[in-house]
Amino acid sequence: MDELAAMPAGSHIGQLEISFIDGFLPRQFLMHYTYEFLYRMKCSLYSMRTRAQSGLPLRAHSVAEELLVTFCEQEASALIELSGKFYEIGDETSGDWIFDLFGDSDLLQFLYSGMYLEPDHPYHLSHWYEPQFYME
């Protein structure tokens, strides 16, 4: 974020020499991952963390929140692997449990399968922050 903040407005992570997050994010929207985008993701993560610390259910209500939970799981898995220790949670040893949490694997199907999403598609970037899931 600091590197983007030093660049002209509208600069995106694809212009950075090194970015660990650009490998996680769907390629279709690369030009839109600006400082403002990253700041909003950071605020969403803080909001989710506050909900979890308050004992509220950790439900992903938006595509952005599904992405954040997925990123956290991937980062945690990588750190555990680097530590040289193996932890087994119940019968789950891979990240597949995350799709049980979401109730589907739409995130993979729509954002990581190479499918082009039109602007009216619920998984298009323009809808990432709209509450869409588990809305009682």
Contacts in CASP RR format, 6 or more apart in sequence:
PFRMAT RR
TARGET T0000
AUTHOR 0000-0000-0000
METHOD contacts of the structure
MODEL  1
MDELAAMPAGSHIGQLEISFIDGFLPRQFLMHYTYEFLYRMKCSLYSMRT
RAQSGLPLRAHSVAEELLVTFCEQEASALIELSGKFYEIGDETSGDWIFD
LFGDSDLLQFLYSGMYLEPDHPYHLSHWYEPQFYME
1 35 0 8 1.000
1 38 0 8 1.000
1 39 0 8 1.000
1 42 0 8 1.000
3 16 0 8 1.000
4 11 0 8 1.000
4 12 0 8 1.000
4 13 0 8 1.000
4 16 0 8 1.000
4 34 0 8 1.000
4 35 0 8 1.000
4 38 0 8 1.000
5 35 0 8 1.000
7 15 0 8 1.000
9 34 0 8 1.000
9 35 0 8 1.000
10 34 0 8 1.000
10 35 0 8 1.000
11 34 0 8 1.000
11 35 0 8 1.000
12 30 0 8 1.000
12 31 0 8 1.000
12 32 0 8 1.000
12 33 0 8 1.000
12 34 0 8 1.000
12 37 0 8 1.000
13 19 0 8 1.000
13 21 0 8 1.000
13 22 0 8 1.000
13 25 0 8 1.000
13 30 0 8 1.000
13 33 0 8 1.000
13 34 0 8 1.000
13 38 0 8 1.000
14 22 0 8 1.000
14 30 0 8 1.000
14 31 0 8 1.000
14 33 0 8 1.000
16 22 0 8 1.000
21 33 0 8 1.000
21 38 0 8 1.000
21 71 0 8 1.000
22 30 0 8 1.000
22 33 0 8 1.000
24 67 0 8 1.000
24 70 0 8 1.000
24 71 0 8 1.000
24 74 0 8 1.000
25 33 0 8 1.000
25 67 0 8 1.000
26 111 0 8 1.000
26 112 0 8 1.000
27 114 0 8 1.000
28 111 0 8 1.000
28 114 0 8 1.000
28 116 0 8 1.000
28 117 0 8 1.000
28 125 0 8 1.000
29 125 0 8 1.000
32 125 0 8 1.000
40 64 0 8 1.000
40 129 0 8 1.000
41 64 0 8 1.000
41 67 0 8 1.000
41 68 0 8 1.000
44 62 0 8 1.000
44 64 0 8 1.000
44 65 0 8 1.000
44 68 0 8 1.000
44 129 0 8 1.000
45 68 0 8 1.000
48 58 0 8 1.000
48 65 0 8 1.000
48 68 0 8 1.000
48 69 0 8 1.000
51 57 0 8 1.000
51 58 0 8 1.000
52 58 0 8 1.000
58 69 0 8 1.000
59 133 0 8 1.000
59 134 0 8 1.000
60 66 0 8 1.000
60 68 0 8 1.000
60 69 0 8 1.000
60 101 0 8 1.000
60 102 0 8 1.000
60 133 0 8 1.000
60 134 0 8 1.000
61 131 0 8 1.000
61 132 0 8 1.000
61 133 0 8 1.000
61 134 0 8 1.000
61 135 0 8 1.000
62 128 0 8 1.000
62 129 0 8 1.000
62 130 0 8 1.000
62 131 0 8 1.000
62 132 0 8 1.000
62 133 0 8 1.000
63 107 0 8 1.000
63 111 0 8 1.000
63 122 0 8 1.000
63 123 0 8 1.000
63 127 0 8 1.000
63 128 0 8 1.000
63 129 0 8 1.000
63 130 0 8 1.000
63 132 0 8 1.000
64 128 0 8 1.000
64 129 0 8 1.000
66 102 0 8 1.000
66 107 0 8 1.000
66 133 0 8 1.000
67 107 0 8 1.000
67 111 0 8 1.000
67 128 0 8 1.000
69 98 0 8 1.000
69 101 0 8 1.000
69 102 0 8 1.000
70 98 0 8 1.000
70 107 0 8 1.000
73 95 0 8 1.000
73 98 0 8 1.000
77 95 0 8 1.000
80 86 0 8 1.000
80 87 0 8 1.000
89 97 0 8 1.000
99 105 0 8 1.000
99 107 0 8 1.000
99 108 0 8 1.000
102 133 0 8 1.000
106 123 0 8 1.000
107 123 0 8 1.000
109 115 0 8 1.000
110 117 0 8 1.000
110 121 0 8 1.000
110 123 0 8 1.000
111 117 0 8 1.000
111 123 0 8 1.000
117 123 0 8 1.000
117 124 0 8 1.000
118 124 0 8 1.000
119 126 0 8 1.000
121 127 0 8 1.000
122 130 0 8 1.000
122 132 0 8 1.000
END
